[in-house]
Amino acid sequence: MEATTTRPRAADRARTRRSRADLIVLGVEAALVAAAVATGALLNARGAGLHADAAPLFATWGPHAGWGTPVAALVALAVLGPGLAWARTARWVPLLGAAWAASVGWTLALALVDGWSTGLTEKLTPQAEYLHEVPRVDDIPAMLAGFTGRILDFQPESWSTHTAGHPPGALLIFVWLDRVGLGGGTAAALTCVLVGATVAVSVPVALRALGAVDAARAVVPFLVLLPGAVWVGASADGVFAGVVAAGLALLAVPGRAAPAAGGLLLGFALHLSYGFVLVGLLALAVLAVRPAGRLPALLAGAAGVTAVVLAFELAGFRWWDGYHLVVERYYQGWAADRPYAYWVWANLAALLLSAGPVLGPALLRAGRAGGAAVRAAATGSRAGTAVRRCVVAARTLPGVVGPTVLLPLAAAAAVVAADLSGLSKAEVERIWLPFTVWLLVATVHLPPAGRRWWLAGQAATALAVNHLVWTVS
């Protein structure tokens, strides 16, 4: 009888410790954001060259509301209420359709807090954006062949900021839209929203294909109420996040055709942003936790990536040459002024505002779950010495910890690498969106009883950001 009562008490104490740890991490997150805001304001007052009026966000201060305000609140309430429960029991295909529709509604509502013109139509039309270059592209093959020659600034016909800072695939998307009759700011912005919202489908599809069926359902509400939707609507990074997520999801699907298609998308993603070389960490994580057919999937995916890279090479664009020139262009602009000593930690505060306050506690719980699984595997191994057991556990790490641990940890590793590189100083709230959505996979480790409160915090974060500042894409 005593042993029976001891176990529940121990379990209760463990739950209390985990809840206390969640609150401590939440407090650290709040302190980090507050410090980044206060330090940013001080540095801006001193003229330190942050080039971000609302640092750590690339935005300007200006409390406001719009007719998207009540719509966003209604979408949030719908997800927090019946949506959260329905996600656990709904049929799979209707759930995915509803997730995409709700994500579109949430993103559009947030954009329309700023108004139709400011929030959507004019968001992608400034001189620094891709649309500025679309009328100048009369010949796509010639554009690709001469792309690198126009990357550096302060020369005739140099590309505008966003076009120069990315491989030509980013510009190609908007040129193709224009060619099929969907030119202009409105069509471009809506494309970003519609494609960006597909992450609420792709990530659950990947998790289900990797055997984490319950986790696939649990993560849906967190992807729908993504605070980063503030930047999905509307910036090209919303499209980038959708392409990357779809590529990784296809890499997880059984067979060879889907991984080959995933490789094609991931190869194209390499030509959307130079930073997406770090998506390779996520791709390897997906392949590592596939239930079967890892080598065939790896070969099929690699073939797809190679095909796209060769196609761009044959068209005249060499990725590596472009990368070196972009690094030089990067320091021809604001990056030369932006202090690394501030942004290397303030970037993480910006990430928190995009991923939401759930990020820290979710990653902590995922890390603990992974550590416990590894320890259990090492303890249960009959491989001889303790060192040998640990080696065996490490070799079987992907299968031991599973996709809900390995995927967010791979995304976290990619973010850390990008941050330390010094090539991501500011604007990461949108630039890191393709990694942010995979970080949120860790939310499945939160206790079900508390998920509604965490979701409410996510929605409140998005609404606060969107109503307090005017974001810049």
Order of alpha helices (4+ residues) and beta strands (2+ residues): alpha-beta-alpha-alpha-alpha-alpha-alpha-alpha-alpha-alpha-alpha-alpha-alpha-alpha-alpha-alpha-alpha-alpha-alpha-alpha-alpha-alpha-alpha-alpha-alpha-beta
